[in-house]
Amino acid sequence: MRIAAAAAHFGRDLDYDLGRIGKLIADARAAGAGLLVLPDAAIGGDLADLRHPDPAALPPAFKPDDPILDQVAAMAREMVVCVGYCEADGDLRYNAAVTLSGDGVLGRHRKVHLPAAESTVYAPGDTFAAFDTPVGRIGMLIDYDKTFPESARTLALDGAQIVACLSAWPASITNAAPKLNQDRQSRLFDLYDCARAAENQIVVVSSNQTGAVGGMRFLGQAKVVGPAGNILARTWAKAGLAVAELDVAAEIAAARRVLSHLHELRPDTYRSAR
């Protein structure tokens, strides 16, 4: 099948966001993609300041059954689409993502690892779980989650063949480089995508926002990574779709034919953080 990862800009204008989502879905469908991974915060935009978030300027929060998700599902139709948004649960807010199709929501994830001052805005999620979809078993990570090897490893052990990494990942805030491709965060973003794929011998589909919000520049660099850690398609820093065609099960089986990392784990020898 064909898999697409999106690099695009999203903000507070919901009509604009839905229009952009519709255009990306249409473009991915025209390219023959069965799976499209949109960026984190594609519905409503991201925080404008990661160090000192303004409580009066937070992204809009939506309940898990908000009709806006039905709108995205209706646009997805036969495709499987991953999309990020801010989720409301009582008085709590979560940085969240859903995987859906025309049949409705197939899976959910709430961001577990909250960097910088995000913990003053969002509550942390508490689980990583894979789920079945028409295009295979999928797990999701959001932004900083992919920094931690245990996140993708947990999904792989739960049978995920594809891990969708939805991001609104900016260039370095403290040590900005003159060019995005020279930025420390640019290097780490690519490194994490490739490492998580190679160490678990799975497919990683990494989306990201582009453009600027407040003092942040988003990196783009959407990509599809094979189970050997090889980048199959990418957008670089520009907006657009990275589309790759591959037989996911066959690629994973080939990667694991001689060395099967998940079967060769020695969990009894590893030290827990707690």
C-alpha positions as CSV (number, residue, x, y, z in Angstrom):
1,M,0.0,0.0,0.0
2,R,0.9,3.6,-0.1
3,I,1.5,5.6,3.1
4,A,1.5,9.4,3.3
5,A,3.0,11.7,6.0
6,A,2.0,15.4,5.9
7,A,4.0,18.6,6.6
8,A,1.6,21.6,6.8
9,H,0.8,24.6,8.9
10,F,-2.3,24.8,11.1
11,G,-3.6,27.5,13.5
12,R,-6.6,28.7,15.5
13,D,-8.9,29.2,12.4
14,L,-10.9,26.0,12.4
15,D,-12.4,26.6,9.0
16,Y,-8.9,27.0,7.6
17,D,-7.7,23.9,9.4
18,L,-10.6,21.7,8.1
19,G,-10.0,23.0,4.6
20,R,-6.3,22.2,4.8
21,I,-7.1,18.7,6.2
22,G,-9.6,18.2,3.4
23,K,-7.0,19.2,0.8
24,L,-4.3,16.9,2.2
25,I,-6.7,14.0,2.3
26,A,-7.7,14.7,-1.3
27,D,-4.0,14.9,-2.3
28,A,-3.2,11.7,-0.4
29,R,-6.2,9.9,-2.0
30,A,-5.1,11.1,-5.5
31,A,-1.6,9.6,-4.7
32,G,-3.2,6.3,-3.9
33,A,-2.5,6.4,-0.1
34,G,-4.5,4.2,2.2
35,L,-3.0,5.8,5.3
36,L,-2.4,9.5,5.9
37,V,-0.7,10.9,9.1
38,L,-1.5,14.6,9.7
39,P,0.5,16.7,12.2
40,D,-0.1,17.2,15.9
41,A,-2.5,20.0,16.6
42,A,-3.9,20.0,13.1
43,I,-7.3,20.9,14.5
44,G,-6.9,24.2,16.4
45,G,-3.2,24.7,16.3
46,D,-0.4,24.3,18.8
47,L,0.8,26.3,21.8
48,A,2.3,29.6,20.8
49,D,5.0,29.5,23.5
50,L,6.3,26.3,25.0
51,R,8.1,28.0,27.9
52,H,5.5,30.4,29.1
53,P,2.1,29.4,27.6
54,D,-0.5,32.1,27.8
55,P,-3.6,30.7,29.6
56,A,-5.8,33.1,27.6
57,A,-4.5,31.9,24.2
58,L,-4.7,28.1,24.4
59,P,-5.8,25.9,21.6
60,P,-9.6,25.1,21.6
61,A,-10.4,21.9,23.4
62,F,-12.8,19.3,22.0
63,K,-14.6,16.4,23.7
64,P,-13.7,12.9,22.4
65,D,-17.0,12.7,20.6
66,D,-17.0,16.3,19.2
67,P,-18.7,16.6,15.8
68,I,-15.5,18.1,14.3
69,L,-14.0,14.6,14.4
70,D,-17.0,13.4,12.5
71,Q,-16.2,15.9,9.8
72,V,-12.7,14.6,9.4
73,A,-14.0,11.0,9.4
74,A,-16.4,12.0,6.6
75,M,-13.6,13.4,4.6
76,A,-11.4,10.3,5.2
77,R,-14.0,7.9,3.8
78,E,-12.1,4.7,2.8
79,M,-8.8,6.1,4.0
80,V,-7.3,5.7,7.5
81,V,-6.3,9.2,8.8
82,C,-4.4,10.1,12.0
83,V,-5.0,13.7,13.3
84,G,-4.0,15.6,16.4
85,Y,-6.1,18.0,18.5
86,C,-6.6,19.3,22.1
87,E,-8.9,17.0,24.0
88,A,-11.2,18.1,26.9
89,D,-12.0,15.6,29.7
90,G,-13.8,17.5,32.4
91,D,-11.5,20.2,33.7
92,L,-8.4,18.5,32.1
93,R,-6.9,19.1,28.7
94,Y,-4.8,16.6,26.8
95,N,-2.6,16.8,23.8
96,A,-4.3,14.1,21.9
97,A,-4.6,12.2,18.6
98,V,-7.1,9.9,16.9
99,T,-7.0,7.5,14.1
100,L,-10.2,7.4,12.1
101,S,-11.8,6.5,8.8
102,G,-15.3,6.9,7.4
103,D,-16.4,4.2,9.9
104,G,-15.4,6.4,12.8
105,V,-12.6,6.5,15.4
106,L,-10.3,3.4,15.3
107,G,-7.8,4.4,18.0
108,R,-6.8,7.1,20.4
109,H,-3.7,8.4,22.1
110,R,-3.0,11.1,24.7
111,K,0.6,12.5,24.8
112,V,2.4,10.9,27.7
113,H,5.7,12.9,27.9
114,L,5.2,16.6,28.4
115,P,8.3,18.8,27.9
116,A,9.1,22.3,29.2
117,A,5.9,24.0,30.5
118,E,3.4,21.9,28.6
119,S,2.6,20.2,31.9
120,T,1.1,23.5,33.1
121,V,-1.4,23.3,30.3
122,Y,-2.0,19.6,29.6
123,A,-2.5,16.5,31.7
124,P,-0.3,13.6,30.7
125,G,-1.6,10.5,29.1
126,D,-0.8,7.2,30.8
127,T,-0.7,4.5,28.2
128,F,0.7,3.3,24.9
129,A,-1.5,0.8,23.0
130,A,-1.7,-0.5,19.5
131,F,-5.0,-1.1,17.6
132,D,-6.2,-2.8,14.5
133,T,-7.2,-0.8,11.4
134,P,-7.9,-1.7,7.7
135,V,-4.3,-0.9,6.8
136,G,-2.7,-2.9,9.7
137,R,-2.0,-2.7,13.4
138,I,-1.1,0.9,14.3
139,G,0.2,2.8,17.4
140,M,0.5,6.5,17.8
141,L,3.1,8.9,19.4
142,I,2.9,12.6,19.8
143,D,5.9,14.9,19.6
144,Y,8.2,14.4,22.6
145,D,6.9,10.8,23.1
146,K,9.2,9.6,20.4
147,T,12.3,10.9,22.3
148,F,11.9,7.9,24.7
149,P,12.7,4.5,23.2
150,E,10.3,2.8,25.6
151,S,7.3,4.5,23.9
152,A,7.7,3.0,20.5
153,R,9.0,-0.3,22.0
154,T,5.8,-0.7,24.0
155,L,3.7,-0.2,20.8
156,A,5.9,-2.7,18.9
157,L,5.5,-5.3,21.7
158,D,1.8,-4.7,21.4
159,G,2.0,-5.8,17.8
160,A,2.1,-2.4,16.0
161,Q,3.5,-2.7,12.5
162,I,3.2,1.0,11.9
163,V,3.9,3.8,14.4
164,A,2.4,7.2,13.5
165,C,4.4,10.0,15.0
166,L,2.3,13.2,15.0
167,S,4.4,16.3,15.7
168,A,4.3,20.1,16.1
169,W,8.1,20.1,16.5
170,P,9.9,23.4,16.4
171,A,13.5,24.3,15.7
172,S,15.7,24.9,18.8
173,I,14.2,27.7,21.0
174,T,17.4,28.3,23.0
175,N,20.0,28.0,20.2
176,A,18.5,28.8,16.9
177,A,20.5,28.0,13.8
178,P,20.5,30.3,10.7
179,K,19.1,27.4,8.5
180,L,16.7,24.8,9.6
181,N,18.8,21.9,8.2
182,Q,21.6,23.0,10.6
183,D,19.4,23.1,13.6
184,R,20.0,20.8,16.5
185,Q,16.3,19.9,16.8
186,S,16.2,19.2,13.0
187,R,18.9,16.6,13.5
188,L,17.3,15.0,16.5
189,F,13.9,14.9,14.8
190,D,15.3,12.8,12.0
191,L,17.4,10.7,14.3
192,Y,14.5,9.7,16.5
193,D,12.3,8.7,13.5
194,C,15.0,6.5,12.1
195,A,16.1,5.0,15.4
196,R,12.6,4.1,16.5
197,A,12.0,2.3,13.2
198,A,15.3,0.5,13.2
199,E,15.4,-0.6,16.8
200,N,11.8,-2.1,16.6
201,Q,12.0,-3.1,12.9
202,I,8.7,-1.4,12.2
203,V,7.5,1.4,9.9
204,V,7.4,4.9,11.3
205,V,5.3,7.6,9.7
206,S,6.3,11.0,10.9
207,S,4.3,14.1,10.3
208,N,5.0,17.7,11.4
209,Q,3.8,21.2,11.3
210,T,5.5,23.9,9.1
211,G,5.6,27.7,9.3
212,A,5.9,29.8,12.4
213,V,3.8,30.5,15.5
214,G,4.9,33.1,18.0
215,G,8.7,32.7,18.4
216,M,8.7,29.1,17.1
217,R,9.6,27.8,13.6
218,F,8.3,24.4,12.9
219,L,10.6,22.0,11.1
220,G,8.4,20.1,8.6
221,Q,10.5,17.1,7.7
222,A,7.6,14.7,7.3
223,K,8.8,11.2,6.3
224,V,8.1,7.5,6.0
225,V,10.8,5.3,7.5
226,G,11.2,1.6,6.7
227,P,12.0,-1.1,9.3
228,A,15.7,-0.9,8.6
229,G,15.7,2.8,9.6
230,N,15.9,3.9,5.9
231,I,13.9,7.0,4.8
232,L,11.6,5.9,2.0
233,A,10.1,9.4,1.4
234,R,10.4,12.8,2.9
235,T,9.3,16.5,2.5
236,W,12.4,18.2,3.9
237,A,11.4,21.5,5.4
238,K,8.6,22.4,2.9
239,A,4.9,21.7,3.2
240,G,3.6,18.7,1.3
241,L,3.2,15.0,1.4
242,A,5.9,12.3,1.8
243,V,4.4,9.2,0.0
244,A,6.0,5.8,0.0
245,E,4.7,2.5,-1.4
246,L,5.6,-0.6,0.5
247,D,4.3,-4.0,1.6
248,V,4.5,-3.4,5.4
249,A,4.3,-7.0,6.5
250,A,6.8,-8.2,3.9
251,E,9.3,-5.4,4.8
252,I,9.0,-6.2,8.5
253,A,9.4,-9.9,7.9
254,A,12.5,-9.3,5.8
255,A,14.0,-7.0,8.4
256,R,13.4,-9.6,11.1
257,R,14.5,-12.7,9.1
258,V,17.9,-13.0,10.7
259,L,17.9,-10.6,13.6
260,S,14.5,-10.2,15.3
261,H,15.0,-7.5,17.9
262,L,11.7,-8.0,19.8
263,H,12.4,-11.8,20.1
264,E,15.9,-11.2,21.3
265,L,15.1,-8.8,24.1
266,R,16.4,-9.6,27.6
267,P,14.0,-7.7,29.8
268,D,15.2,-9.5,33.0
269,T,18.6,-7.7,32.6
270,Y,17.3,-4.2,32.0
271,R,17.1,-1.6,34.8
272,S,13.8,0.2,35.3
273,A,13.8,3.9,35.8
274,R,11.7,3.4,39.0
